Amino acid sequence: MYGVEYTQDGKYIITSDSNGQITAFDASTFQKVAATKPIGKRVPIFNIVLNYKAYNVSLDFSRDKGSSKTIFGSYEDCHFRSYKFNGSEFEIQHEEFAHTDTCKGVFANFSLNRLVSCSKVINSR
């Protein structure tokens, strides 16, 4: 597991993990409620799918109305993606190429109308 956050209402725990999924758990029972489909690429020679890691989740529901929540995830394939979560399933809303390197974090602040993402840091010593 790479990232974990509670939703603003405290009803769900949202996680991101190495298989490329963002998962919602009921905060009181810890039962899995929903998960995104893994993000991956097919390797034609071996006919397998390599899943990209989902590094970070960012939740900011200050602008959302009703039960639908926006969740942002950063991925190993240089993208960040936004999902709507209605309490029982995820629906992908937006996918954006963010970096020429792994997208390690994405942070949303709707009250400031800002989204910031960061990539892997390379130490050149």
N, C-alpha and C positions, 0 to 999 in steps of 0.2 A: 504494500500500500504506500502510495506516494503522498497523497493529499487527503485531508479530512476536515470537514466543517459541518457545524450544525446549521440548519436553516434558521432564519430569523425568528420564526414562530416556535422553534424548538421541537417540532414534530418529527423531523427527519435528520439523519446523519448522511451526508453525501461524501463518497470516497472516490478516489482515482487510483488505478493500480497498473501493474506491469503488463496485464493482458490487454490494455487499451480500453478498458471499460470504465465508465462512471456509473456508480451504483448508489441507490438510495436504500437506506435501512430505516425502519420504524424506530424512533429514539427510545420508546418505552419498552419494546419487546426485543429489539435488535434483530428482528426478522427482515430479510431482504424483501423489498417492495417492488423494485424495478431496476433494470440495468440497460445501458446503451449497448448496441451491438459493437463488438470490437472493431477498431479501425485498423486495417491492415492492407497488405499488398500481396497479390498472388505471384508466386515464383513459378513460371510456366514449365520449366524443365522438370522440376520435382513435383509439380501440381500440389503445392502446399501454400498455406497462407501464413505470412509473418505478421504478427500483430505489433502495432506501434504502441509504446508505453504511453499512458496518460499520466502526466507528471503532476498536474496541479488542478485544483478546482477553485473557482472563485464565485461567491454567491453575494449578490446585492439586490435585494428585493424591494428597495424603497420606491421604485417607480411602478412595480407590477401591481395590478389590481386582481382581486379574486384569488382563486386557488392556483393559478398558473404561475410558475416560478421560472426565472431565467438562470441558467447555470452555464458557466464558461469553463472549458477544459483546455489545457495546453498539451500538445502531443509531440512525440519524438519525430514525426514526419514534417516538422517545421510549420505546422498549422495550429491555429486555435479554432475551436468550434463552440457555438452556443446552442443550447438545448432548452426547450420548454419542458417543465416537469409539472404535471397536473395532480400529483399524489399517487398515481398508479402507473404512469408510463412516461418515457422520454420521447421527445420529437426534436430532431435536429432542425435548427433554424438557419444557421449561418456557418460558413466555413471560410476561413481567410488564411492565405499564405502569409506568414508573419516574419519569418527569418530565413536566412540561408543556412542556418544551423538549427539544432534542436530547440523547439520552443519550450522552455523550462517553466515558465510561469505566466499567468494572465490574471490581471486584477481589475475588477470593474467597480466604478463608483458612479452610480447613476445621478446622485445628487449634484455631482460636479460635471456630469456628462463626459466622463473620461474612461478610457480603457487603456491599460498599460500592459505590455508584454515584454518578456526578457528571454534571452537565449542562453545557451551554455557558455560559461566563462572558461576561457582557455588561458592557462598560466604559461607565460613564455619564458620563464627563467631557465 
